[in-house]
Amino acid sequence: MDTFNQVHKIRETLTRLKNDGKKTGFVPTMGALHEGHISLLKKSIRENDITVCSIFVNPIQFDREEDYSKYPVLPEKDLNILENTGCDIVFMPSAEEVYPEKPVLSFNFRHLDKILEGQFREGHFNGVGIVVSKLFNIIQPHRAYFGQKDIQQFKVIDCLIKDLSFNIDLRYGATVREEDGLAMSSRNLRLSDEERKQAPALYQMLLYTKNLITQEHNSPESIKKQAPDFLKKHPGFTLEYIEILDFKTFQPLESINIENKIVVCAAAYLGNVRLIDNIIIDGK
Ligand code: AMP
């Protein structure tokens, strides 16, 4: 496994590999790797000749200084995991390497960055759009792998690839969960023991919501009233949003047609840690 910190060095190597006809899969991450990341890496390793993983905690996608400064950074552990998983190339640039100058450009993803994560984390998807565009231009992969865990981000990247004609095949990995249902996330490392015990309640709320939709045929309005009551029973949680959306268009729904594919997205604070999760309800 080769590790690069500099843009020009990784470009040299990847150009050589591309000229040799190698197909490249790319898994962008912010590090503190867990099974969710590993599942994306394994998918890429199966489907490509070369797998590149980037580890970069992107400062411009954070809206809260505390979230950025406390984001877990574990480079040695991560490199071990990557080596053991069979990753070929790691890109771990500094912030100065990625942003020699402050970006001037800004993205507008229309409704995609006005709702949910876009609404509650100002500038988040602009930061994601800029860093992912830069990484795509640096790595120039054939395929890129993103997780269902960040479903709205997936939709934003899909839009980015289509609008800017990136010649990249976007692939999707299902959310990997702990045994108790908690979606794996690097931020889970910041939970106290007591918070960690409460944390699966977010996924339980989504399962409860799924039941209200598929079995009880409740309206989105009624579900959005009941779900917060479910979470209130779990100390330490503050629900930020719950939304029911059409999977394809990612538009919030006012009424539900169970024949269509639906996604329920939620974000909540557990103490100071912000957790997000979602559940997909397949249409009939
Ligand atoms: P992050 O390091 O949190 O920026 O995540 C890097 C990639 O891993 C993103 O495409 C995420 O959607 C994906 N990811 C994060 N957590 C999970 C998970 N629990 N299951 C599957 N993919 C995940």
Boltz pocket constraint, residues with backbone or C-beta under 6 A from the ligand:
constraints:
  - pocket:
      binder: B
      contacts: [[A, 28], [A, 29], [A, 30], [A, 31], [A, 35], [A, 36], [A, 37], [A, 39], [A, 40], [A, 145], [A, 146], [A, 147], [A, 148], [A, 149], [A, 150], [A, 173], [A, 174], [A, 175], [A, 176], [A, 177], [A, 183], [A, 184], [A, 185], [A, 186]]
      max_distance: 6.0
